[in-house]
Amino acid sequence: MDLSAWMMTLAIPAISGLVWWVWRLQMQLSELRENILYTLSEFKLDVAKNYASTQSLREVEGRLVAHLNRIEAKLDIEAYRMRASIKNLGEE
């Protein structure tokens, strides 16, 4: 056998091995991509189920602030009444 025949004898299995290796790598990457997409969709679903949206947080914050403002107004009225009562006691 001459040199070119030996080279072809070695090149064909080497190229076949490389093609198989690239195909296998592509399949693994495809499977990994599918797993990542599935995990991401599961995470998005979990976030949508278990975490409050920005809009609902704003609504709750608005209600809390309004309620705290009403409490503050009531405390201001009571403080004014107490000052008036103390002032009246001092004048007597």
C-alpha positions in Angstrom: 0.0 0.0 0.0 1.2 3.4 -0.8 1.2 6.5 1.5 -2.1 7.9 0.2 -3.9 4.6 0.9 -2.6 4.6 4.5 -3.6 8.2 5.0 -7.2 7.4 3.7 -7.3 4.4 6.0 -6.5 6.6 9.0 -8.5 9.7 7.8 -11.8 8.0 7.3 -12.1 6.7 10.9 -10.8 10.0 12.3 -13.3 12.1 10.4 -16.1 9.7 11.3 -15.1 9.9 14.9 -15.1 13.7 14.8 -18.5 13.8 13.1 -19.9 11.4 15.7 -18.4 13.6 18.5 -19.9 16.8 17.0 -23.3 15.1 16.6 -23.2 13.9 20.2 -22.2 17.3 21.5 -25.0 18.9 19.6 -27.5 16.4 21.1 -26.2 17.1 24.6 -26.4 20.9 24.1 -30.0 20.5 22.7 -31.0 18.5 25.7 -29.3 21.0 28.1 -31.2 23.8 26.3 -34.5 22.1 26.8 -33.8 21.5 30.5 -32.8 25.1 31.0 -36.0 26.3 29.2 -38.1 24.0 31.3 -36.5 25.1 34.5 -36.9 28.7 33.6 -40.6 28.3 32.8 -41.1 26.5 36.2 -39.3 29.4 37.9 -41.4 32.0 36.2 -44.6 30.1 37.2 -43.4 29.9 40.8 -42.7 33.6 40.8 -46.1 34.4 39.3 -47.9 32.2 41.9 -45.9 33.1 45.1 -44.8 36.7 44.7 -46.9 39.9 44.7 -47.0 42.0 41.6 -45.8 45.6 41.6 -49.4 46.8 41.1 -50.7 44.9 44.1 -47.8 46.1 46.3 -48.7 49.7 45.3 -52.3 49.2 46.2 -51.4 47.7 49.6 -49.0 50.6 50.3 -51.6 53.1 49.4 -54.1 51.6 51.8 -51.5 51.4 54.6 -50.5 55.0 54.1 -54.1 56.2 54.1 -54.8 54.2 57.3 -51.7 55.6 58.9 -52.7 59.1 58.0 -56.1 58.6 59.6 -54.4 57.3 62.8 -52.1 60.3 62.7 -55.0 62.7 62.4 -56.8 61.1 65.3 -53.7 61.3 67.4 -53.3 65.0 66.5 -56.9 65.6 67.6 -56.4 63.8 70.9 -53.1 65.7 71.5 -54.9 69.0 70.9 -57.7 68.0 73.3 -55.1 67.0 76.0 -53.2 70.3 75.6 -56.5 72.2 75.9 -57.4 70.2 79.0 -54.0 70.8 80.6 -54.3 74.5 79.8 -57.8 74.6 81.4 -56.6 72.8 84.5 -53.7 75.3 84.9 -56.1 78.3 84.6 -58.4 77.0 87.3 
